[in-house]
Amino acid sequence: MNRTHPPTLLRLTERTIVEEDLFQGAAKVLVAVSGGPDSIALLHVLARLRSKLGIDLVAHGVDHGLREEAPAELRIAEDVARSLHVPFTTTKVALTKGSNLQARARTARLEALREAKSREGAQLIATAHHADDRAETVLMRLLRGSGPDGLAALPPKAGDLVRPFVRARRSDILAHLERHELPYANDPSNRDPRFLRTRVRHELLPQLEGLSPRIVEHLCALADALGPDPSRPEVPARLFGHALGRAQRQALAHAVRTRNARARVPLPGGDVAGLDLATGQIVLVKKP
């Protein structure tokens, strides 16, 4: 993407929503808002686009009970939501400090957001993950030895989660906040060097950008390439009680994609799988 004259965040987001069909079948979207710059910008952009997209919005914030600043940050989010005529609710969860704190906080936050989504009658949860977040996540997973599935990080849509900012840079978000004079809070934990993401964000990624200015774009393209492909049907790792090898999964996916009812794929234990054209499902056929 040529960033010499980048499109506005509003245009980038609208394009992503349309191209990725993010809100298909949704009448109401719950926006995850923390009071930080990314989520405040997301709330503002979606509020500007809601009429055009034909959706209603509700905003929700989660207080993990770990930082005394969190309630004040959520009040900023509530004020912005009210100014945009978006209903705002919060959940407070109880987390204790200890190992895997960030992972536990993410899990608790997602559970709280899904409970709020159900209460509010929303169909989707929109989060403010952007291209820089995605690039950082790919690098973190590389450092931890993840395979292809793990590197397909933060896709535009995953189940009930949508990421309208996934093609936008952090700089696009900050420019939008400045342009519209939107208030936001900065979480000091985002600069805590004890967390791997902080070191990737402030140490590793800037060095890589010095070597390759388009590294964020390249890492996001890698995540896209390794993600689900509609033209490649997904076949589960286990089928009919058998653990499938890669070659077996590829052969079954090819049979589904080409609608080849004559295909026969041997499974462990002597079973054979094939395609039922009437249902489009993989089924057991006679043993060889």
C-alpha positions as MATLAB code, in Angstrom:
seq = 'MNRTHPPTLLRLTERTIVEEDLFQGAAKVLVAVSGGPDSIALLHVLARLRSKLGIDLVAHGVDHGLREEAPAELRIAEDVARSLHVPFTTTKVALTKGSNLQARARTARLEALREAKSREGAQLIATAHHADDRAETVLMRLLRGSGPDGLAALPPKAGDLVRPFVRARRSDILAHLERHELPYANDPSNRDPRFLRTRVRHELLPQLEGLSPRIVEHLCALADALGPDPSRPEVPARLFGHALGRAQRQALAHAVRTRNARARVPLPGGDVAGLDLATGQIVLVKKP';
ca = [
       0.000    0.000    0.000;
       1.360    3.402   -0.906;
       1.407    5.451    2.318;
       2.639    8.701    0.695;
      -0.890   10.084    0.813;
      -2.669    7.590    3.079;
      -6.453    7.521    3.247;
      -8.119    8.749    6.417;
      -8.854    6.289    9.197;
     -12.545    6.609    8.397;
     -11.974    5.586    4.785;
      -9.534    2.797    5.697;
     -12.033    1.348    8.150;
     -14.991    1.552    5.791;
     -12.970   -0.133    3.050;
     -11.919   -2.953    5.390;
     -15.477   -3.509    6.615;
     -16.788   -3.716    3.051;
     -13.957   -5.795    1.575;
     -13.896   -8.262    4.465;
     -17.710   -8.264    4.851;
     -17.170   -7.838    8.588;
     -20.715   -7.003    9.636;
     -22.585   -9.504    7.490;
     -25.853  -10.471    9.177;
     -25.282   -8.166   12.171;
     -27.847   -5.631   13.323;
     -26.010   -4.595   16.484;
     -22.282   -4.526   17.221;
     -20.715   -4.300   20.666;
     -17.584   -2.101   20.646;
     -14.908   -3.026   23.201;
     -13.724    0.268   24.711;
     -11.041    0.793   27.341;
     -10.480    4.538   27.211;
      -7.181    4.086   25.375;
      -6.455    5.766   22.031;
      -7.225    2.783   19.782;
     -10.627    1.918   21.236;
     -11.728    5.567   21.494;
     -10.905    6.012   17.809;
     -12.777    2.805   16.929;
     -15.874    3.938   18.790;
     -15.772    7.328   17.065;
     -15.249    5.882   13.578;
     -17.994    3.247   13.891;
     -20.392    5.860   15.262;
     -19.692    7.961   12.162;
     -20.296    4.950    9.888;
     -23.238    3.250   11.636;
     -25.994    4.812    9.525;
     -24.187    3.992    6.301;
     -23.543    0.436    7.479;
     -27.048   -0.063    8.842;
     -25.979   -1.148   12.330;
     -26.657   -0.143   15.921;
     -23.825    0.170   18.427;
     -23.332   -0.434   22.119;
     -20.021    0.163   23.902;
     -18.653   -1.899   26.766;
     -15.621   -1.504   29.003;
     -13.962   -4.085   31.258;
     -12.139   -3.184   34.484;
      -9.741   -5.985   35.461;
      -9.326   -4.550   38.953;
      -5.547   -4.391   38.541;
      -4.921   -0.658   38.126;
      -6.378    2.186   40.140;
      -6.462    4.349   36.984;
      -8.864    2.011   35.163;
     -12.160    3.477   36.470;
     -11.107    6.983   35.407;
     -10.110    5.679   31.967;
     -13.500    4.021   31.563;
     -15.194    7.289   32.523;
     -13.400    8.904   29.569;
     -14.799    6.162   27.359;
     -18.267    6.651   28.797;
     -18.144   10.404   28.151;
     -17.117    9.835   24.534;
     -19.822    7.203   24.075;
     -22.489    9.531   25.454;
     -21.333   12.354   23.188;
     -21.849    9.966   20.262;
     -25.225    8.738   21.567;
     -23.912    5.199   22.037;
     -25.094    3.230   25.113;
     -22.214    2.359   27.435;
     -21.905   -0.365   30.086;
     -19.057   -1.829   32.118;
     -18.012   -5.059   33.798;
     -15.548   -5.414   36.659;
     -13.692   -8.708   36.918;
     -11.480   -9.978   39.736;
      -7.948  -10.927   38.747;
      -5.046  -11.580   41.069;
      -1.503  -10.658   40.148;
       0.731  -13.561   39.235;
       2.007  -15.580   36.304;
       0.445  -15.248   32.856;
      -1.324  -12.079   33.968;
      -1.782  -10.649   30.482;
      -3.144  -13.941   29.129;
      -5.541  -14.292   32.048;
      -6.675  -10.696   31.619;
      -7.373  -11.264   27.902;
      -9.421  -14.370   28.683;
     -11.438  -12.619   31.400;
     -12.017   -9.609   29.158;
     -13.288  -11.726   26.278;
     -15.640  -13.643   28.577;
     -17.019  -10.366   29.943;
     -17.450   -8.939   26.440;
     -19.322  -12.038   25.267;
     -21.618  -11.903   28.271;
     -22.304   -8.224   27.517;
     -22.894   -9.034   23.850;
     -25.522  -11.595   24.844;
     -27.235   -9.202   27.292;
     -27.336   -6.403   24.736;
     -28.579   -8.578   21.858;
     -25.497   -7.834   19.731;
     -24.196  -10.277   17.156;
     -20.543   -9.196   16.958;
     -17.768   -7.722   19.117;
     -15.550   -5.101   17.481;
     -12.038   -4.661   18.888;
      -9.481   -2.008   18.015;
      -6.553   -4.237   17.020;
      -4.634   -2.569   14.191;
      -1.819   -3.444   11.796;
       0.946   -2.613   14.291;
      -0.682   -4.868   16.906;
      -0.841   -7.628   14.335;
       2.803   -7.258   13.318;
       3.867   -7.291   16.979;
       1.846  -10.455   17.586;
       3.418  -12.215   14.602;
       6.903  -11.328   15.898;
       6.052  -12.481   19.431;
       4.807  -15.801   18.128;
       7.895  -16.210   15.957;
      10.050  -15.675   19.034;
       8.043  -18.346   20.860;
       8.390  -20.838   18.021;
       4.835  -20.788   16.648;
       4.019  -22.612   13.428;
       1.955  -21.383   10.468;
      -1.369  -21.519   12.323;
      -0.010  -19.374   15.153;
       1.446  -16.809   12.756;
      -1.974  -16.248   11.164;
      -2.563  -13.729   13.937;
      -5.475  -11.335   14.506;
      -7.435  -11.895   11.284;
     -10.096   -9.333   10.275;
     -12.832  -11.693   11.472;
     -12.764  -14.714   13.767;
     -16.118  -16.051   14.880;
     -17.951  -13.246   16.675;
     -14.837  -11.016   16.809;
     -14.241   -8.374   14.142;
     -11.260   -6.031   13.775;
     -12.183   -3.049   11.584;
      -8.773   -1.374   12.128;
      -6.732   -4.355   10.955;
      -5.489   -2.488    7.830;
      -4.772    0.780    9.691;
      -1.497    1.841   11.303;
      -1.112    3.266   14.786;
      -0.152    6.557   13.161;
      -3.510    6.643   11.327;
      -5.291    6.283   14.669;
      -3.290    9.012   16.399;
      -3.866   11.374   13.463;
      -7.618   10.732   13.685;
      -7.666   11.435   17.428;
      -5.783   14.691   16.915;
      -7.941   15.748   13.979;
     -11.154   15.267   15.948;
      -9.732   16.401   19.305;
     -10.830   13.210   21.047;
      -9.785   12.590   24.663;
      -8.105    9.324   25.612;
      -5.974    7.746   28.319;
      -2.549    6.119   28.082;
      -2.068    2.848   29.972;
       1.380    3.010   31.651;
       1.661   -0.794   31.550;
       2.113   -0.478   27.779;
       5.662    0.733   28.487;
       6.506   -1.884   31.119;
       9.626   -3.745   29.831;
       8.663   -6.847   31.824;
       6.143   -7.641   29.092;
       7.401   -9.131   25.832;
       4.989   -7.050   23.731;
       6.470   -3.854   25.171;
       9.976   -4.860   24.138;
       8.817   -5.979   20.692;
       6.947   -2.681   20.214;
       9.635   -0.310   21.466;
      12.853   -2.203   20.729;
      12.547   -4.928   18.095;
      10.009   -3.476   15.663;
      11.723   -0.051   15.351;
      15.004   -1.824   14.541;
      13.293   -3.942   11.883;
      11.653   -0.839   10.403;
      15.124    0.667   10.105;
      16.096   -2.290    7.920;
      12.759   -2.593    6.101;
      10.401    0.405    6.342;
       7.453   -1.757    5.194;
       8.018   -4.521    7.743;
       4.597   -4.032    9.362;
       2.912   -4.425    5.991;
       5.023   -7.510    5.224;
       4.228   -9.173    8.560;
       0.516   -8.511    8.109;
       0.685   -9.961    4.589;
       2.328  -13.060    6.044;
      -0.476  -13.414    8.592;
      -3.020  -13.065    5.770;
      -1.266  -15.680    3.639;
      -1.219  -18.177    6.497;
      -4.814  -17.543    7.507;
      -7.927  -19.413    6.404;
      -8.530  -19.389    2.653;
     -12.173  -19.696    1.538;
     -10.935  -21.650   -1.462;
      -9.229  -24.141    0.892;
     -11.927  -25.861    2.969;
     -10.921  -26.510    6.553;
     -10.648  -30.149    7.576;
     -10.416  -30.868   11.321;
      -7.300  -32.440   12.810;
      -9.439  -35.294   14.128;
     -12.167  -37.028   12.151;
     -14.252  -40.082   13.048;
     -12.011  -40.662   16.042;
      -8.802  -40.561   14.004;
      -5.925  -38.075   14.174;
      -5.341  -36.955   10.582;
      -1.979  -36.265    9.016;
      -1.337  -33.207    6.873;
      -1.521  -35.186    3.607;
      -4.879  -36.685    4.590;
      -6.313  -33.274    5.469;
      -5.077  -31.804    2.196;
      -6.580  -34.667    0.186;
      -9.950  -34.316    1.926;
      -9.912  -30.523    1.459;
      -9.198  -31.022   -2.243;
     -12.125  -33.456   -2.524;
     -14.480  -30.931   -0.908;
     -13.224  -28.046   -3.024;
     -13.500  -29.953   -6.304;
     -16.689  -31.790   -5.266;
     -15.042  -35.090   -6.144;
     -17.380  -37.771   -4.820;
     -15.077  -40.486   -6.147;
     -12.144  -39.448   -3.976;
     -11.104  -41.981   -1.349;
      -8.744  -41.045    1.470;
      -7.415  -43.864    3.695;
      -7.586  -43.126    7.422;
      -5.738  -44.742   10.328;
      -7.189  -48.092   11.331;
      -8.256  -49.024    7.818;
     -11.224  -46.668    7.472;
     -11.707  -44.638    4.297;
     -13.244  -41.171    4.023;
     -14.942  -39.604    1.038;
     -17.384  -36.856    0.084;
     -21.172  -37.029    0.211;
     -22.232  -34.725   -2.644;
     -25.776  -34.383   -1.329;
     -24.644  -32.765    1.923;
     -21.156  -31.583    0.955;
     -19.860  -33.314    4.103;
     -16.957  -35.725    4.586;
     -18.267  -39.171    5.445;
     -16.948  -42.657    6.099;
     -17.151  -44.975    3.105;
     -16.404  -48.654    2.840;
     -13.075  -49.971    4.010;
     -10.605  -50.854    1.244;
];
